[in-house]
Amino acid sequence: MTTFKEISTTCFGSIGGWVTFFFLAWILIGAPTLYMVLAGQNLSQLCQGTAAELNQKIWTIIMCIVIGVPFVLVKSMKEVAWMSAFGSVATVVVVLIVLIMACMNQSAVGPAVHDGVIWDQFPAALATISFSFGGNVIYPHVEASMAKPKQWPWVIAAGLSTCAFLYILCAVPGYYIYGRATLSPIYNNLPAGVGQTIAIVLITLHVLMAAPLLTTSLSLDLEDMLDITVERFGKWKEFCIRACLRIAILVIVAIIACFVPYFSLLMGLIGSFSNCVLIFVFPILYYFKLTGFRNKPIYEIVWCFLTILLGIVGLIFGTKDAIEGLIAATQADAH
């Protein structure tokens, strides 16, 4: 089984497969859209006051065209794996820049205001965290593309541990130094200068490299469902049909990115509506369905139940908060 939909269909039949695909398509369209919003925002910020100054929507469209080249020309996940490696290195460098510059900037910022817990923002925070660990929507494709799939448990354990460590390196000093004033993305808290510019450039390159991974995963699912294969259509006809499908996906991403340009709110909406289900709920249901329920120790069942409950809380309240925020931001811009 190489896709989330295929796993869900095996567990819960065709209806379960289509329900999963609905949430999966939402994240595989939503995450690249979010990346394009961020890339357009970053380029607009970097080029402000220069000959290349353009508004955010134009830069967003340009970024969609840039990622469209590898997305349309490259067929499988194996061929875009190097993009993920580059993105990982870029992220590590940005985290180190934020960590070092935030610590150096502490005296200039002054004492920060901290809150132990902001309960009404808990669902939104949970949704955002789930987005940060949302790569599992393409894990089946990645595992299938590996030369040695049996090494997958080691790969996923090392990958998620590294991801968590990097987030902690940003979150703890960032919140300690900036408190309530912490911005999203966090490098916007850094003083303007070379360090902030390097961070913005690297993150922009990272999202440009990461977006084709998600859109390729969606396209592979659709191509499999529509039986778009060389055996059926021939080499050139298959390429033309696949290219048209992928261009259509890019157009959808560009349209949404241009008309919903609110990075943090969009991240919360995508995280709460789709990632909370795909990360906290569905995998556990698959696990019980495939391996059994009664053969699990009680502490594991309780832990799984609490995880599912977290996902449902994030889905309901996180989605509500994100939609209300997007409506308020849109109305404010209209006035």
ABEGO torsion letter per residue (X at the ends): XABAAAAAAAAAEAAAAAAAAAAAAAAAAAAAAAAAAAAAAAAAAAABGBAABBBAAAAAAAAAAAAAAAAAABABAAAAAAAAAAAAAAAAAAAAAAAAAAAAAAAAAEBBBBBABBAAAAAAAAAAAAAAAAAAAAAAAAAAABABAAAAAAAAAAAAAAAAAAAAAAAAAAAAAAEAABBOBAAAABBBEAAAAAAAAAAAAAAAAAAAAAAAAAAAAAAAAAGBBAAAAEAAAAAAAAAAAAAAAAAAAAAAAAABBBAAAAAAAAAAAAAAAAAAAAAAAAAAAAAEAAABBAAAAAAAAAAAAAAAAAAAAAAAAAAAAAAAAAAAAAX
